[in-house]
Amino acid sequence: MSETQIDALAPAGPVTESPRAHQPQHTVVIPDDVPMVSLLGPRDELLRTMERAFPRTDILVRGNEFHVTGPSADVALVERLLDELLDVLDAGLPLNRDAVERSIGMLRTQSSQRPADVLTMNIVSNRGRTIRPKTLGQKQYVDAIDEHTIVFGIGPAGTGKTYLAMAKAVAALQAKQVNRIILTRPAVEAGERLGFLPGTLTDKIDPYLRPLYDALHDMVDPDSIPRLLAAGTIEVAPLAYMRGRTLNSAFIILDEAQNTSPEQMKMFLTRLGFGSKMVVTGDVTQVDLPGGTQSGLRIVRDILGDVEDIHFSELTAEDVVRHRLVGAIVDAYGAWDERQHIGGPRGARTHAGRARTS
């Protein structure tokens, strides 16, 4: 090709430099023994996740090198993220989009807790599956259970309050730190009455305890659960069955504690015996008690907040661990409710009409 032809193909006017041309660039070299697909994800899904999280940076991958250009703070954060993800891979754990997003969130909180330490912490394993905390709040909650005799885990649904407590209970039983596990929750009806449910008293109560059984099956070999229940090593019972007992050498979990009265909460806490540990979980925004009845969970912090060896762990929406679509669904419903509130009855009728014709 002649010089004239080359000049004709050249862009007219001055060449405009990229706005990031003079920003800091850093190169991160990935060790040769790390398969790049494990760090980038299938079809570069994890790389796309990083790019969405750092829109002010350019992240280019050539061979086993990451070239990151952008504001110095973002470049440093991406470098730290890659170090954390490599440590997760070194621990033998696979990466996914959820782990990358949670690692970024933890790094941005500027906590002293490393994401790799959170994501690789093992609580209990069963049939090849290991239960671990997935957020900084969950890791702090699990640490509090190790360090205190009574722990209150308070937060919205999906934050792993009960699930992680049960995992710690199973781990304590396996390590022979306790002799038995006691799981309990108040049998408070949310919309239906116990008396109208079919069957015996046990049949009527079973639906309230079913979530505890479901979690237990994830952590203990299902074939051994009937034997453990028959021997009293694991006990699942309504809160009313705790009255008058002293529970020694036990890991005791009270679930759905927002549905206890102040008197029931006091009764439960005073069941604590020697060598035992208690975890109380609940969501103070989901109280199903009859009108006028005060929730024991709502007031217990004012009563016991200064008592030594009692800890209150607050979990938030950031600690919700469910399929990522659940968060999107919750946000969409929240936006819809807000539109209905702003639009009033007329807005609601219009929306419903569109729904029927779509």
N, C-alpha and C positions, 0 to 999 in steps of 0.2 A: 504494500500500500504506500502511495506517495505521501510526501509531507503535506501537499495540498489537501489530499483526502483526509489525512489525520486532523488537520486544522478544521476541516468542515465538520468533523464529528465532535470536536471539542465544544463544550457548553459555552454559549455567549456570555460575556460579562465576567465579573470576578467570581471566583469559586468561594462558596459560603462554607465555612467550617462548621462541623457539628458543635452544638452548644456544649457538649461534654468534652471537646477536644483538649481543653486545658485543665480539666478536672483530674484529681488524683486517680491513678490506675494502679491496681495491685494484681499480681499473678499468684495464684495458689496452685501448687503442683500436687496432684493426687498421687500417692504411692502406686507403683506399678502393680502391686498385688491386689489392688482394689478394682474390681470390675466397674467400669464407668456406668454401665447400665443400672447397677445397684444404687448409684448416687443420683443419676439423672432420671431414673424411673422409666417404665415402658412408654415408648413414644415421647420421651422427654417430659413426662407429666410433672416430675418433681422440679425440673428446671423451670418449667412454665409457672409452677407455684412460687418459686423464688422470684421470678421476674414480676409477677403480679404484686408480690409483697414489697418489692423495692422498685417502684415505677421511675424513680429518679436515677437509676443506675442502668448501665449496659452490662449484661453478663454474657460473655462469649466463651464458648468451650471449644478448644482445639486440642485434639488428642486427649492427654490426661491433664490438661491445664485449664483452669478457670481464669479468665481475664475480666476483672471487674473495674468499671470506670463510673465515677459519679462523686457526689459529696463525700468528703472524707469520713464522716460519721457512718454513712450507709455502707461505704466500702469496708470499714472496720467491722460492721455488724455482719455483713455477708461472710467475711473471713472467719469470724467467730462461729457463725452458723455452720460453715463447712467443717470446721474442727469438731464441733459437737456431733454432726451427722457421721463423721468418720469414726468417732468413738462409739456411737451406737452400732455401726457396722462391725467394728472390732469386737464388740460384745456378742456378736453372732445373731443380732436381731435385724430383721428386714426393715426397710424404710417404706413409708407410704405418705400420701398427701397429708393425712391427719397429723402424723409425727412431725413433718416439716413445719406445718402451720403452727403447731403447739410449741415447737422449739423457737420459732420466730417470736411468738407471743411472750414466751418466758424471757428471751434475751432483751426484749424491749422493756420489760418491767425493771431491768437493771438489778435483778435480785442476785444475791451471792450464790444462789443455788444453780448449779449447772443443769441445763436441759438433759444432757446425757445421763446424769446421776438420777434424774427423775424417771426417765424413760426406760432405764435398765434395771431399776430396783425390783427385785423379786419378792413377792409376799408369800405366795403359795402356788404350787404346781400340781396339776392333776391331769392324767391322760394326755400328756404332751402339751397342755395349755398352761401358761403362766399368767397369773393375775398381777398386774402392776399398776401403780398410779400413773395417770396420763397428764396431769396438770400440776403446776406448782402448788396450788391450794390443796390438792389431794395428797401430794407428798408431805406437806406440812401437817395435814390431818393424820396421816399414818404415823409420822414421827411423834405427834402428840400422844397417840395411843400407846406407843412404846414408853413414853416418858412420864405418864400420869396414870393414876388409879381410876379416875372417873373423867371421861371425855364426853362433851356434848358436841355432836356434829349437826350443825344447823345450816340449812340451805335448800334451794329449790330441787324439784324432782330431776333426776338424771345426773346429779353430781357425784354419785357413787357413795353416798354416806353409809348406807346399810351394807352395800356389796363389799366395800373395802373393810368395814368393821367385821363382817363375817369371815372374810379372807384372813384377817389378823387373828380371829378366834380359832380358825382351823389350824393356822400356823402355830399358835400357842399350844393347842392340844397335841399336835404332832411333835412339838419340842418338849412335851411333858411339863410345860410351865403351869398348866391347869389340868384338872382331872375331868372336867366336863364343860360343855357349852350349853348355855340356856338362852333361847331366843324367844322373845315375847313381844306382844303388841296389844293395845287395847282393841276390843271388839266393838268398835263404834260404827254404827250403820250410817252409810252415806246415801240416803235416798230410799233404803228399804229397811224393814224391821226383821230382827232375828226370828221372831215368832212366826213370821209368814214364810220362812224358808223351810223346805221339806227336810224330813229325816230327824235323826236323834240330835242331842245337843252337840255331839262331836261333829256331826255332819253340818250343823248350822254354823259352827265356829270355823270349820276348815277353810272356807273361802277367805277369811281374814288372815289366815296363816299361810295361805298358798304362796305368796311372794317370797316368804322365808324359805319354804321348801324348794322353790324353783332355784333360788340362789345357791342353796346348799348342794343341789345336784350338780352345779357347775364346779364345785370345789372338792367334793368327796365322791369316791366310787359309789355309784347308785346301788350296787349290790350289797354294799356294807351298811347303807343307811338304816334299813330295818333293824339290823343287829344292834347298831349303835343306839337307836331309839329305844329298843326293847331293854337294853342294858342301862339306860339312863345316862349314857355318856353324852348324848345329845338330846336335849329336851326342847320341844316347840310347844308353847302353851300361851293361852290368853293371859293378860296382865292380872286378871282377878285371881288366877291360880298362884300368884306370888305372895299373897297376903299370909302373914304369920310365919314365914320361912326365914332362915338365915342361910345364905348361899356362900359356902366356903370353897376355896380352890376351884373357882369357876370363872369362865369368861361369859359375862351376861350382857346381852344386847336388848335394849328397848327400842323398838321401831315405831314410827308414827307417833312419836311422843307428844306432838301438838294436840292429840286427842285425849290427853290425860287431864284430869282436874288437878288443881294444886294438891289436894289431899292424896290422890293416886300417885302423883310424882313423889311426894314425901314418902309414901308407903314403899314405893319401889326402891328409892335410893337408900332407905334404911334397911334393905335386905342384904346389903353388902357385908360379906364375911371375910375372914382372914384368907390371904393369898388369892383374892379375887380381883377382877378388873371389870369395870362397867363402861359401856358405850351407849349413849342415848342419842338417837337420831330423830330428826323431824323437820318439818317445814312450817314455820309460823304463819305463812300466808294461806295454808290449806287446812284450816280447822273445821272439823265436821261435828263439833259438839253442839248439843241443843242450845237454842238461843238463851243468852244470859249466863251460860256457864263459861267461866274463865279458863283459859288454857294454862296448864301447869308449866308448859315449856316457855310461854311468853314471859312469865314472871320469875322463873328460876334463876336467871342471871342476876337479877336485882338481889336475890336472896343469898346466892352462893358465889357470886363473882369474886369475892375476896378470900375465899376459903382455899388454903394451900392444897395442892395436889389435885385440884379440880380445874379442868381446862375447857374453854369454849372455842371451838373451831368454826369459823364462819366461811362457808362455801358460797360461791356466787355463780351467776350465769356463765362466767368465764370458765367454770369448772364442770359445766355440763358435758358429759361424754356420751354421746349417742351418734347415730349416723348423721353425717353432716347435713343431710336433707332435713333432719328434724329441726335444726336451727333455722333453716330457710323457711320451713313450714310455719314455725312459731312466729317468725318475723312477719310473714305474709298475713297470718291471722291477726297479728297485732296491728298492722297497717290497715287491714279491712275493718277491724273494730273501731279504729280511730276515725276512719271515713264515715262509718255509720253514726258515730257520736257527733261528728261535726255536721253531717248532713241531716241528722234527725230522722223522724219517721218517713219523711218524703224521700230522703236519700236512700233509705233502706228499701222502699217500695220500688224505686227506679232500678236499683241494683238487682233486686229479685226479678223484676220484669226482664231485664237483659239476660239474666241467667236462664230464664225459661225459653227465650227465643234463640239462644246461641246453639 
